Amino acid sequence: QVQLVESGGGLVQAGGSLRLSCAASGRTFSSLTMGWFRQAPGKEREFVARITRSGINTNYADSVTGRFTISRDNAKNSVYLQMNSLKPEDTAVYYCAARWGDYIPGTAYDAWGQGTQVTVSS
């Protein structure tokens, strides 16, 4: 079982930047596909970004492409989300998620963090 702890959320003005971090427990971080999701008040949780186990390949939601960058450091058991040019509509609780092995469309993630609040003021 892997445990995930997010950090780095906060309040920022529109146009600003934040960097989220997610630290994973255990010794098998490089076996995990990692993702970031977010949930805004009154809305369903939505996919933000995903990174493969090696870190070579990434995928993004259309709404964040060109503004957000996902990365990972397998030596530090951590995944990051650099968020630039933030907009008020990016306001949400951001969750880190992990899946053993490669990503397979339609399958669930195996572990979730507790979330970190990101608030973007206009």
N, CA, C and O of each residue as an XYZ file, in Angstrom:
488
protein
N       0.843     -1.188      0.000
C       0.000      0.000      0.000
C       0.884      1.245      0.000
O       1.838      1.329      0.774
N       0.580      2.189     -0.844
C       1.333      3.425     -0.918
C       0.510      4.535     -0.301
O      -0.710      4.584     -0.462
N       1.184      5.424      0.405
C       0.519      6.589      0.981
C       1.064      7.841      0.307
O       2.256      7.950      0.022
N       0.156      8.782      0.060
C       0.501      9.992     -0.673
C       0.162     11.221      0.156
O      -0.902     11.293      0.771
N       1.067     12.179      0.169
C       0.842     13.420      0.918
C       1.161     14.601      0.008
O       2.292     14.768     -0.448
N       0.138     15.414     -0.244
C       0.312     16.596     -1.082
C       0.688     17.807     -0.237
O       0.402     17.868      0.958
N       1.330     18.759     -0.884
C       1.654     20.035     -0.246
C       1.826     21.084     -1.334
O       1.940     20.759     -2.516
N       1.845     22.342     -0.920
C       2.124     23.422     -1.857
C       0.937     24.241     -2.288
O       1.089     25.210     -3.032
N      -0.246     23.869     -1.836
C      -1.411     24.649     -2.195
C      -1.419     25.998     -1.484
O      -0.605     26.253     -0.597
N      -2.349     26.852     -1.887
C      -2.455     28.153     -1.248
C      -3.301     29.105     -2.052
O      -4.015     28.707     -2.972
N      -3.212     30.374     -1.690
C      -3.956     31.444     -2.342
C      -3.003     32.224     -3.241
O      -1.919     32.624     -2.817
N      -3.418     32.433     -4.482
C      -2.590     33.154     -5.440
C      -3.483     34.003     -6.324
O      -4.640     33.658     -6.564
N      -2.951     35.102     -6.802
C      -3.716     35.944     -7.717
C      -3.692     35.361     -9.125
O      -2.776     34.630     -9.501
N      -4.706     35.699     -9.879
C      -4.765     35.258    -11.279
C      -3.494     35.692    -12.008
O      -3.007     36.811    -11.848
N      -2.984     34.772    -12.807
C      -1.729     35.012    -13.508
C      -0.503     34.531    -12.766
O       0.594     34.481    -13.324
N      -0.691     34.178    -11.511
C       0.424     33.717    -10.690
C       0.727     32.246    -10.876
O       0.144     31.572    -11.725
N       1.658     31.761    -10.058
C       2.114     30.377    -10.161
C       2.137     29.706     -8.798
O       2.294     30.357     -7.764
N       1.978     28.400     -8.822
C       2.145     27.560     -7.647
C       2.783     26.253     -8.080
O       2.636     25.825     -9.225
N       3.489     25.629     -7.158
C       4.047     24.310     -7.425
C       3.560     23.354     -6.346
O       3.861     23.525     -5.165
N       2.810     22.354     -6.764
C       2.342     21.325     -5.857
C       3.337     20.175     -5.823
O       3.971     19.841     -6.824
N       3.455     19.584     -4.648
C       4.303     18.407     -4.477
C       3.485     17.277     -3.887
O       2.516     17.503     -3.162
N       3.885     16.066     -4.205
C       3.236     14.876     -3.647
C       4.340     13.886     -3.304
O       5.081     13.431     -4.175
N       4.435     13.561     -2.021
C       5.430     12.609     -1.558
C       4.778     11.257     -1.324
O       3.718     11.165     -0.704
N       5.418     10.210     -1.823
C       4.885      8.856     -1.690
C       5.740      8.028     -0.746
O       6.964      8.154     -0.717
N       5.076      7.184      0.020
C       5.796      6.275      0.917
C       6.226      5.037      0.155
O       5.736      4.785     -0.946
N       7.123      4.271      0.720
C       7.515      3.008      0.133
C       8.729      3.101     -0.769
O       9.261      4.180     -1.027
N       9.155      1.927     -1.243
C      10.385      1.847     -2.023
C      10.144      1.551     -3.489
O      11.089      1.310     -4.240
N       8.887      1.568     -3.901
C       8.567      1.150     -5.264
C       7.938      2.276     -6.061
O       7.087      2.036     -6.917
N       8.352      3.502     -5.783
C       7.742      4.655     -6.447
C       7.882      4.573     -7.954
O       6.977      4.992     -8.676
N       8.973      4.054     -8.438
C       9.198      3.982     -9.884
C       8.272      2.981    -10.567
O       8.232      2.912    -11.796
N       7.530      2.207     -9.784
C       6.547      1.270    -10.338
C       5.170      1.909    -10.500
O       4.234      1.274    -10.985
N       5.060      3.150    -10.095
C       3.771      3.824    -10.064
C       3.595      4.824    -11.194
O       4.458      5.671    -11.424
N       2.475      4.724    -11.898
C       2.015      5.819    -12.744
C       1.381      6.838    -11.807
O       0.600      6.473    -10.928
N       1.709      8.099    -11.988
C       1.218      9.142    -11.076
C       0.327     10.133    -11.816
O       0.547     10.442    -12.987
N      -0.669     10.614    -11.111
C      -1.583     11.569    -11.705
C      -1.974     12.665    -10.730
O      -1.851     12.523     -9.513
N      -2.450     13.761    -11.303
C      -3.050     14.845    -10.528
C      -4.495     15.019    -11.000
O      -4.792     14.994    -12.194
N      -5.367     15.196    -10.027
C      -6.770     15.443    -10.282
C      -7.178     16.666     -9.471
O      -6.443     17.105     -8.587
N      -8.350     17.214     -9.775
C      -8.853     18.331     -8.987
C     -10.369     18.264     -8.899
O     -11.043     17.694     -9.757
N     -10.877     18.863     -7.838
C     -12.319     18.920     -7.643
C     -12.689     20.300     -7.138
O     -12.263     20.721     -6.062
N     -13.481     20.989     -7.924
C     -13.975     22.307     -7.553
C     -15.305     22.145     -6.815
O     -15.979     21.127     -6.976
N     -15.688     23.138     -6.008
C     -16.948     23.051     -5.268
C     -18.130     22.809     -6.200
O     -18.305     23.513     -7.195
N     -18.927     21.816     -5.870
C     -20.114     21.520     -6.652
C     -19.864     20.809     -7.962
O     -20.790     20.606     -8.747
N     -18.617     20.426     -8.208
C     -18.280     19.755     -9.456
C     -17.660     18.393     -9.173
O     -17.202     18.113     -8.065
N     -17.659     17.555    -10.208
C     -17.039     16.248    -10.078
C     -15.517     16.385    -10.170
O     -14.988     17.346    -10.727
N     -14.846     15.402     -9.609
C     -13.398     15.374     -9.714
C     -13.001     15.178    -11.176
O     -13.623     14.394    -11.893
N     -11.970     15.888    -11.612
C     -11.548     15.796    -12.996
C     -10.041     15.578    -13.115
O      -9.257     15.994    -12.261
N      -9.675     14.924    -14.180
C      -8.278     14.656    -14.488
C      -7.557     15.956    -14.840
O      -8.103     16.813    -15.535
N      -6.330     16.088    -14.352
C      -5.497     17.247    -14.673
C      -4.272     16.822    -15.496
O      -4.031     17.345    -16.583
N      -3.505     15.866    -14.957
C      -2.264     15.485    -15.633
C      -1.845     14.094    -15.183
O      -2.254     13.612    -14.126
N      -1.023     13.462    -16.008
C      -0.541     12.113    -15.701
C       0.893     11.987    -16.210
O       1.266     12.609    -17.205
N       1.682     11.181    -15.523
C       3.070     10.949    -15.930
C       3.391      9.476    -15.788
O       3.007      8.838    -14.807
N       4.092      8.943    -16.765
C       4.429      7.527    -16.746
C       5.488      7.230    -15.684
O       6.065      8.134    -15.079
N       5.719      5.951    -15.482
C       6.627      5.526    -14.424
C       8.036      6.087    -14.624
O       8.702      6.459    -13.657
N       8.483      6.148    -15.864
C       9.828      6.646    -16.163
C       9.897      8.162    -16.171
O      10.971      8.751    -16.051
N       8.725      8.790    -16.316
C       8.687     10.240    -16.425
C       8.831     10.743    -17.846
O       8.831     11.951    -18.080
N       8.955      9.829    -18.799
C       9.199     10.246    -20.180
C       7.946     10.802    -20.831
O       8.004     11.783    -21.573
N       6.812     10.173    -20.550
C       5.561     10.582    -21.202
C       4.603     11.229    -20.211
O       4.472     10.798    -19.065
N       3.935     12.282    -20.692
C       2.952     12.998    -19.880
C       1.690     13.255    -20.697
O       1.712     13.289    -21.928
N       0.597     13.433    -19.974
C      -0.680     13.769    -20.586
C      -1.353     14.840    -19.751
O      -1.195     14.875    -18.530
N      -2.114     15.723    -20.414
C      -2.764     16.827    -19.730
C      -4.202     16.986    -20.194
O      -4.559     16.645    -21.322
N      -5.014     17.512    -19.291
C      -6.340     17.950    -19.686
C      -6.195     19.162    -20.596
O      -5.253     19.944    -20.466
N      -7.136     19.305    -21.513
C      -7.070     20.436    -22.455
C      -7.052     21.772    -21.707
O      -6.415     22.726    -22.153
N      -7.741     21.836    -20.590
C      -7.890     23.094    -19.866
C      -6.590     23.584    -19.235
O      -6.477     24.759    -18.886
N      -5.612     22.697    -19.086
C      -4.356     23.106    -18.440
C      -3.156     22.986    -19.366
O      -2.055     23.403    -19.005
N      -3.347     22.434    -20.530
C      -2.233     22.261    -21.469
C      -1.577     23.605    -21.773
O      -2.241     24.596    -22.078
N      -0.254     23.601    -21.680
C       0.497     24.825    -21.933
C       0.693     25.686    -20.701
O       1.500     26.614    -20.723
N      -0.026     25.400    -19.629
C       0.104     26.181    -18.385
C       0.655     25.337    -17.238
O       1.406     25.839    -16.402
N       0.290     24.073    -17.196
C       0.720     23.177    -16.118
C       1.753     22.195    -16.644
O       1.726     21.806    -17.811
N       2.667     21.801    -15.758
C       3.677     20.809    -16.096
C       3.801     19.804    -14.962
O       4.037     20.177    -13.813
N       3.641     18.532    -15.292
C       3.824     17.465    -14.315
C       5.230     16.895    -14.477
O       5.732     16.746    -15.591
N       5.848     16.581    -13.354
C       7.180     15.988    -13.381
C       7.323     15.081    -12.167
O       6.497     15.111    -11.254
N       8.379     14.278    -12.165
C       8.602     13.393    -11.030
C      10.094     13.220    -10.798
O      10.920     13.387    -11.696
N      10.402     12.878     -9.555
C      11.771     12.566     -9.174
C      11.718     11.230     -8.448
O      11.375     11.170     -7.267
N      12.057     10.167     -9.155
C      11.935      8.832     -8.554
C      12.913      8.625     -7.400
O      12.665      7.801     -6.521
N      13.999      9.349     -7.394
C      14.955      9.233     -6.291
C      14.400      9.840     -5.005
O      14.815      9.479     -3.903
N      13.453     10.770     -5.166
C      12.850     11.433     -3.994
C      11.423     10.968     -3.737
O      10.734     11.516     -2.877
N      10.973      9.947     -4.490
C       9.602      9.441     -4.319
C       8.570     10.560     -4.406
O       7.628     10.612     -3.615
N       8.754     11.442     -5.361
C       7.885     12.616     -5.427
C       7.438     12.928     -6.853
O       8.139     12.667     -7.830
N       6.249     13.495     -6.920
C       5.714     14.000     -8.181
C       5.295     15.449     -7.944
O       4.893     15.821     -6.842
N       5.397     16.254     -8.995
C       5.150     17.681     -8.864
C       4.173     18.154     -9.937
O       4.016     17.535    -10.989
N       3.529     19.268     -9.631
C       2.674     19.924    -10.614
C       2.994     21.409    -10.572
O       2.614     22.110     -9.635
N       3.693     21.880    -11.592
C       3.983     23.306    -11.725
C       2.818     23.956    -12.449
O       2.479     23.584    -13.572
N       2.216     24.924    -11.794
C       1.034     25.574    -12.352
C       1.345     27.039    -12.604
O       1.607     27.792    -11.665
N       1.319     27.442    -13.856
C       1.578     28.822    -14.243
C       0.334     29.448    -14.861
O      -0.612     28.755    -15.234
N       0.357     30.751    -14.958
C      -0.768     31.491    -15.567
C      -2.095     31.027    -14.975
O      -3.039     30.732    -15.708
N      -2.159     30.964    -13.674
C      -3.355     30.438    -13.010
C      -4.552     31.339    -13.237
O      -4.433     32.560    -13.333
N      -5.711     30.697    -13.321
C      -6.969     31.371    -13.555
C      -7.917     31.080    -12.388
O      -7.754     30.071    -11.702
N      -8.896     31.944    -12.157
C      -9.867     31.663    -11.082
C     -10.532     30.300    -11.244
O     -10.853     29.651    -10.248
N     -10.742     29.861    -12.472
C     -11.378     28.558    -12.690
C     -10.479     27.376    -12.342
O     -10.930     26.231    -12.375
N      -9.222     27.634    -12.012
C      -8.338     26.575    -11.526
C      -8.535     26.315    -10.032
O      -7.964     25.372     -9.483
N      -9.337     27.142     -9.382
C      -9.600     26.962     -7.958
C     -10.246     25.608     -7.702
O     -11.277     25.277     -8.288
N      -9.629     24.832     -6.825
C     -10.103     23.480     -6.539
C      -9.226     22.847     -5.471
O      -8.178     23.379     -5.103
N      -9.674     21.713     -4.989
C      -8.802     20.851     -4.191
C      -8.071     19.933     -5.173
O      -8.694     19.269     -6.001
N      -6.765     19.908     -5.067
C      -5.947     19.118     -5.972
C      -5.482     17.846     -5.271
O      -4.980     17.878     -4.147
N      -5.664     16.732     -5.964
C      -5.330     15.425     -5.411
C      -4.242     14.748     -6.233
O      -4.234     14.806     -7.463
N      -3.346     14.119     -5.534
C      -2.344     13.272     -6.146
C      -2.876     11.831     -6.124
O      -3.527     11.420     -5.163
N      -2.595     11.076     -7.184
C      -3.062      9.695     -7.260
C      -1.974      8.802     -7.845
O      -1.139      9.243     -8.635
N      -2.004      7.540     -7.438
C      -0.995      6.585     -7.894
C      -1.648      5.306     -8.388
O      -2.663      4.857     -7.855
N      -1.045      4.734     -9.414
C      -1.528      3.472     -9.951
C      -0.336      2.554    -10.198
O       0.650      2.953    -10.818
N      -0.435      1.342     -9.714
C       0.628      0.362     -9.933
C       0.701      0.013    -11.413
O      -0.318     -0.290    -12.033
N       1.877      0.053    -11.967
C       2.079     -0.319    -13.356
C       1.712      0.810    -14.304
O       1.610      1.972    -13.911
N       1.517      0.437    -15.561
C       1.207      1.410    -16.597
C      -0.260      1.834    -16.518
O      -1.109      1.126    -15.977
N      -0.519      2.997    -17.068
C      -1.894      3.494    -17.109
C      -2.689      2.703    -18.142
O      -2.221      2.458    -19.254
N      -3.891      2.311    -17.756
C      -4.811      1.631    -18.662
C      -6.121      2.405    -18.639
O      -6.739      2.528    -17.581
N      -6.558      2.929    -19.777
C      -7.799      3.722    -19.808
C      -8.974      2.981    -19.192
O      -9.187      1.796    -19.449
N      -9.718      3.686    -18.391
C     -10.909      3.096    -17.780
C     -10.676      2.400    -16.460
O     -11.625      1.953    -15.814
N      -9.431      2.303    -16.053
C      -9.139      1.652    -14.780
C      -8.902      2.690    -13.695
O      -8.567      3.842    -13.971
N      -9.080      2.260    -12.475
C      -8.993      3.181    -11.347
C      -7.558      3.319    -10.848
O      -6.714      2.455    -11.085
N      -7.302      4.423    -10.154
C      -6.050      4.581     -9.445
C      -6.139      3.820     -8.123
O      -7.223      3.609     -7.580
N      -4.983      3.419     -7.624
C      -4.946      2.572     -6.438
C      -4.834      3.341     -5.132
O      -5.217      2.823     -4.083
N      -4.329      4.538     -5.170
C      -4.134      5.312     -3.947
C      -4.332      6.791     -4.234
O      -4.047      7.275     -5.329
N      -4.829      7.500     -3.221
C      -5.095      8.927     -3.343
C      -4.547      9.655     -2.122
O      -4.512      9.122     -1.012
N      -4.122     10.888     -2.366
C      -3.743     11.733     -1.254
C      -4.966     12.412     -0.646
O      -6.094     12.203     -1.090
N      -4.724     13.223      0.368
C      -5.827     13.877      1.083
C      -6.245     15.186      0.415
O      -7.290     15.749      0.741
N      -5.431     15.663     -0.513
C      -5.774     16.870     -1.241
C      -5.152     18.120     -0.658
O      -4.861     18.188      0.536
N      -4.949     19.112     -1.516
C      -4.443     20.414     -1.093
C      -5.227     21.492     -1.833
O      -5.456     21.394     -3.038
N      -5.628     22.505     -1.104
C      -6.500     23.540     -1.659
C      -5.683     24.554     -2.458
O      -4.654     25.051     -1.999
N      -6.164     24.844     -3.654
C      -5.608     25.905     -4.475
C      -6.725     26.911     -4.741
O      -7.784     26.551     -5.255
N      -6.484     28.160     -4.392
C      -7.471     29.216     -4.604
C      -6.830     30.319     -5.417
O      -5.790     30.863     -5.043
N      -7.461     30.646     -6.538
C      -6.950     31.681     -7.426
C      -7.934     32.847     -7.406
O      -9.094     32.695     -7.787
N      -7.469     33.992     -6.966
C      -8.339     35.166     -6.875
C      -8.234     35.996     -8.151
O      -7.189     36.046     -8.800
N      -9.328     36.633     -8.484
C      -9.373     37.435     -9.720
C      -8.946     38.863     -9.460
O      -8.923     39.677    -10.383
